[in-house]
Amino acid sequence: MHSIWQAVVGLAERQHGVVARTQLVALGLVDEAIHRGVRTGRLHRVHQGVYAVGRPSLTDRGRLFAAVVSCGPTAAASHFSAAALTGLMRPRGARIDVTVGSGGTRRRRGALVIHRSPLEPGDVNEIDGIRVTSPARTIIDLADLVPERRLERLIDEAAYLGLDLRGLEPRQGRRGAAKLRRVLGRHAAGSTRTRSELEERMLALVRQAALPQPELNTEIEGKEVDFVWRRARLIVETDGWQAHGTRAAFERDRRRDADLAAAGWRVLRFSHRHLQADPAWVADRVREALR
């Protein structure tokens, strides 16, 4: 029995601290031994038929692995959970999204949201041992739930990360199909990738004010700049306090601006307060500079 529990611990170490009941049985544990393991604290039930080994706490990936395993062998992390695991967006708290490859309606089990939708062979990858929907399928799924700008950002981030987006196309019968078709028809992957909410706010202002579309986060004269209109030789920098609020940052920014001015570029800088308190003034300054 000691050797069996050693095998259980070794398996759990390879699976983010988690084992399934079927795996325990395959290793030689009978029902009574599993129940005894729960009573003595060797096993801690996470979901029906899924246990944490040794201690009840799990990492985020452990929780995700446990949720996927609890939904069966065809299940995969999907939607927001897949986007976080793939690096397309930040995690969204305790919520876990899992898709099972069958029909039916969505249901919730605590923090676990179970989606029911067919999964094609190319729809599922594996990351760190966790079954997860492919980047393309993840964006198709999220098109049902998020606004168009968020879809653009997902596609931009996938392009930046070099992820495979083959198969990214609207699927018949999906609620977000028309939305995804519009985005794919007008948006070039990677063309509007923002690195902060401040940059995102500036891009929204550009669009709302019907200003010409700039290039984002590109290199000018050997320096990376936030927004640039090449024909007007205009650069706009958005200054957040955390990144630009020190004396060293102030000196560095002044030197950058002087170098760019010497090369024939005009630089406008706007703070978070400018964009929040008086966006019309910011839009007017950019519009005048573009003239």
C-alpha positions as MATLAB code, in Angstrom:
seq = 'MHSIWQAVVGLAERQHGVVARTQLVALGLVDEAIHRGVRTGRLHRVHQGVYAVGRPSLTDRGRLFAAVVSCGPTAAASHFSAAALTGLMRPRGARIDVTVGSGGTRRRRGALVIHRSPLEPGDVNEIDGIRVTSPARTIIDLADLVPERRLERLIDEAAYLGLDLRGLEPRQGRRGAAKLRRVLGRHAAGSTRTRSELEERMLALVRQAALPQPELNTEIEGKEVDFVWRRARLIVETDGWQAHGTRAAFERDRRRDADLAAAGWRVLRFSHRHLQADPAWVADRVREALR';
ca = [
       0.000    0.000    0.000;
       2.889    2.347    0.753;
       4.208    1.938   -2.782;
       0.747    2.652   -4.204;
       0.499    5.928   -2.290;
       3.967    6.856   -3.508;
       2.698    6.335   -7.065;
      -0.353    8.495   -6.266;
       1.872   11.320   -5.017;
       4.114   11.033   -8.070;
       1.112   11.203  -10.390;
      -0.304   14.216   -8.538;
       3.017   16.044   -8.852;
       2.738   15.713  -12.629;
      -0.899   16.876  -12.603;
      -0.802   20.090  -10.548;
      -1.572   18.241   -7.302;
      -4.704   16.542   -8.668;
      -5.772   12.941   -9.365;
      -9.009   11.449  -10.661;
     -10.793    8.569   -8.973;
     -10.362    6.436  -12.097;
      -6.607    6.962  -11.847;
      -6.589    5.936   -8.182;
      -8.416    2.734   -9.057;
      -5.998    2.049  -11.920;
      -3.109    2.382   -9.460;
      -4.672   -0.275   -7.226;
      -6.721    1.612   -4.620;
     -10.101    0.101   -3.783;
     -13.096    2.145   -2.598;
     -12.318    1.626    1.094;
      -8.717    2.814    0.632;
      -9.949    5.937   -1.180;
     -12.476    6.681    1.589;
      -9.734    6.155    4.180;
      -7.500    8.529    2.240;
     -10.204   11.215    2.462;
     -10.734   10.611    6.215;
      -7.012   10.809    6.981;
      -6.344   13.907    4.859;
      -4.329   12.204    2.169;
      -7.056   13.072   -0.339;
      -9.249   16.168   -0.482;
     -12.313   16.167   -2.706;
     -12.269   19.019   -5.259;
     -15.051   17.812   -7.536;
     -16.949   14.566   -7.746;
     -14.379   11.917   -8.595;
     -11.448   14.396   -8.459;
      -9.100   14.881   -5.493;
      -6.245   17.082   -4.377;
      -3.432   15.026   -2.901;
      -1.821   15.887    0.443;
      -3.381   19.310    0.941;
      -6.655   20.988   -0.043;
      -5.143   24.105   -1.619;
      -4.347   24.125   -5.333;
      -2.639   26.525   -7.708;
      -4.735   28.238  -10.377;
      -3.607   25.605  -12.876;
      -4.441   22.887  -10.386;
      -7.967   24.232  -10.018;
      -8.306   24.423  -13.784;
      -6.929   20.912  -14.302;
      -9.332   19.550  -11.676;
     -12.317   21.276  -13.285;
     -11.477   19.943  -16.759;
     -10.930   16.386  -15.480;
     -14.216   16.487  -13.556;
     -16.105   17.183  -16.786;
     -14.864   14.070  -18.575;
     -12.210   13.037  -21.094;
     -13.604   15.155  -23.961;
     -13.726   18.385  -21.926;
     -11.389   21.352  -22.387;
     -10.765   24.658  -20.654;
     -12.421   27.307  -22.806;
     -13.672   30.899  -23.093;
     -12.098   33.209  -20.468;
     -10.129   30.378  -18.833;
      -8.594   29.357  -22.157;
      -7.787   32.994  -22.971;
      -5.973   33.379  -19.645;
      -4.092   30.082  -19.989;
      -3.037   30.942  -23.553;
      -1.951   34.471  -22.585;
      -4.640   36.312  -24.531;
      -6.049   38.072  -21.459;
      -5.654   38.268  -17.715;
      -7.401   35.765  -15.407;
     -10.934   36.686  -14.299;
     -11.009   35.782  -10.622;
     -12.368   32.414   -9.502;
     -14.489   31.729  -12.591;
     -13.524   28.637  -14.595;
     -14.939   27.945  -18.071;
     -14.979   24.402  -19.436;
     -16.542   23.176  -22.687;
     -17.745   19.600  -23.065;
     -18.149   18.269  -26.564;
     -21.869   17.619  -26.592;
     -25.086   19.521  -27.119;
     -27.264   21.089  -24.456;
     -27.397   24.282  -22.431;
     -24.795   26.025  -20.309;
     -24.917   25.376  -16.579;
     -23.035   26.603  -13.528;
     -21.524   24.585  -10.697;
     -20.227   27.137   -8.224;
     -17.370   29.001   -9.895;
     -17.332   26.418  -12.706;
     -19.268   27.340  -15.865;
     -19.879   24.349  -18.127;
     -20.521   25.106  -21.808;
     -21.918   22.437  -24.119;
     -20.766   22.673  -27.707;
     -19.215   20.263  -30.222;
     -15.407   20.314  -30.248;
     -13.720   19.563  -33.557;
     -10.359   17.702  -33.564;
      -8.465   20.908  -34.317;
     -10.282   22.845  -31.585;
      -8.287   21.421  -28.670;
      -4.637   21.801  -27.672;
      -2.786   20.897  -24.488;
      -0.878   23.343  -22.284;
       1.044   22.053  -19.253;
      -1.036   18.881  -19.333;
      -4.366   20.743  -19.423;
      -6.747   20.264  -22.348;
      -7.604   23.738  -23.654;
      -9.349   25.147  -26.693;
      -7.099   26.425  -29.478;
      -6.563   30.201  -29.798;
      -8.888   30.321  -32.821;
     -11.656   28.361  -31.079;
     -11.211   30.456  -27.928;
     -11.810   33.676  -29.890;
     -14.801   32.103  -31.668;
     -16.270   31.211  -28.264;
     -15.612   34.641  -26.779;
     -17.255   36.332  -29.769;
     -20.535   35.195  -28.186;
     -19.767   37.091  -24.981;
     -17.543   40.138  -25.525;
     -17.852   43.407  -27.523;
     -16.151   43.970  -30.860;
     -13.233   45.973  -29.483;
     -12.378   43.147  -27.091;
     -12.329   40.758  -30.076;
      -9.876   43.068  -31.844;
      -7.664   43.067  -28.764;
      -7.735   39.267  -28.555;
      -6.717   38.978  -32.207;
      -3.977   41.594  -31.724;
      -2.583   39.743  -28.714;
      -2.653   36.420  -30.569;
      -0.677   37.994  -33.414;
       1.834   39.494  -30.951;
       2.310   36.097  -29.262;
       2.660   34.349  -32.625;
      -0.274   32.015  -31.934;
      -1.812   29.868  -34.660;
      -5.130   31.403  -35.739;
      -5.921   28.946  -38.511;
      -9.624   28.164  -38.409;
     -10.583   31.583  -37.058;
     -13.798   32.190  -38.956;
     -17.481   32.620  -38.066;
     -19.324   29.365  -37.417;
     -22.917   28.904  -38.396;
     -25.340   28.981  -35.515;
     -23.038   30.833  -33.107;
     -24.444   33.965  -31.466;
     -21.277   35.945  -32.130;
     -20.831   34.889  -35.770;
     -21.982   38.203  -37.295;
     -19.855   40.187  -34.847;
     -16.777   38.104  -35.583;
     -17.373   38.452  -39.342;
     -17.439   42.254  -39.032;
     -14.219   42.324  -37.014;
     -12.355   39.968  -39.342;
     -13.538   41.969  -42.344;
     -12.059   45.260  -41.179;
      -9.313   44.474  -38.678;
      -5.675   43.631  -39.433;
      -4.248   41.379  -36.730;
      -1.779   43.255  -34.537;
      -2.638   46.711  -35.889;
      -4.193   48.106  -32.692;
      -2.415   46.248  -29.881;
      -2.395   48.400  -26.761;
      -0.199   47.733  -23.731;
      -2.247   49.538  -21.084;
      -5.725   50.782  -20.305;
      -4.415   54.323  -20.815;
      -3.443   53.503  -24.399;
      -6.804   51.794  -24.843;
      -8.547   54.958  -23.663;
      -6.532   57.032  -26.139;
      -7.410   54.714  -29.027;
     -11.095   54.899  -28.103;
     -10.860   58.702  -28.136;
      -9.253   58.624  -31.614;
     -12.123   56.530  -32.913;
     -14.860   58.517  -31.206;
     -13.433   61.785  -32.565;
     -13.186   60.278  -36.087;
      -9.456   61.039  -36.251;
      -7.288   59.130  -38.750;
      -6.142   55.723  -37.534;
      -2.572   55.873  -36.134;
       0.030   53.135  -35.893;
       0.434   51.817  -32.353;
       3.533   50.857  -30.395;
       5.905   51.055  -33.298;
       9.521   52.187  -33.683;
      10.439   55.703  -34.836;
      14.074   56.833  -35.004;
      15.073   53.803  -32.942;
      12.542   54.585  -30.186;
       9.260   52.806  -29.459;
       6.356   55.259  -29.423;
       2.721   54.851  -28.405;
       0.887   56.398  -31.385;
       2.228   57.790  -34.652;
       0.759   59.476  -37.739;
       3.636   59.203  -40.206;
       2.372   61.571  -42.901;
       1.870   64.335  -40.337;
       5.095   63.343  -38.530;
       3.113   63.413  -35.300;
       3.719   61.228  -32.244;
       1.404   60.997  -29.236;
       2.613   59.543  -25.948;
       0.257   58.596  -23.115;
       1.872   59.113  -19.729;
       0.692   57.044  -16.783;
       1.944   58.095  -13.357;
       3.450   54.697  -12.494;
       5.692   54.603  -15.554;
       6.422   58.314  -15.934;
       6.030   59.814  -12.454;
       9.661   59.727  -11.315;
      12.425   62.254  -11.900;
      14.406   59.722  -13.915;
      11.387   59.076  -16.147;
      10.811   62.816  -16.554;
      14.417   63.339  -17.684;
      14.281   60.330  -20.010;
      11.043   61.532  -21.634;
      12.448   65.036  -22.219;
      15.536   63.571  -23.884;
      13.432   61.293  -26.114;
      11.254   64.217  -27.159;
      14.304   66.336  -27.992;
      15.814   63.551  -30.106;
      12.538   63.065  -31.992;
      12.081   66.816  -32.502;
      15.589   67.076  -33.917;
      14.625   64.370  -36.418;
      11.567   66.351  -37.499;
       8.829   64.793  -35.358;
       6.319   66.625  -33.194;
       5.520   64.951  -29.878;
       2.354   65.516  -27.831;
       2.063   64.032  -24.363;
      -1.243   63.417  -22.577;
      -1.753   62.156  -19.042;
      -4.488   59.960  -17.613;
      -6.089   63.092  -16.155;
      -6.176   64.795  -19.567;
      -7.880   61.800  -21.155;
     -10.349   61.337  -18.328;
     -11.250   64.943  -17.511;
     -11.117   66.642  -20.912;
     -11.052   64.187  -23.827;
     -12.498   66.827  -26.197;
      -9.476   69.064  -25.538;
      -7.129   66.135  -26.270;
      -8.962   65.374  -29.519;
      -8.782   69.045  -30.571;
      -5.020   69.201  -29.921;
      -4.420   66.063  -32.013;
      -6.724   67.290  -34.802;
      -4.912   70.627  -34.986;
      -1.522   68.912  -35.028;
      -2.629   66.639  -37.867;
      -3.528   69.665  -39.978;
];
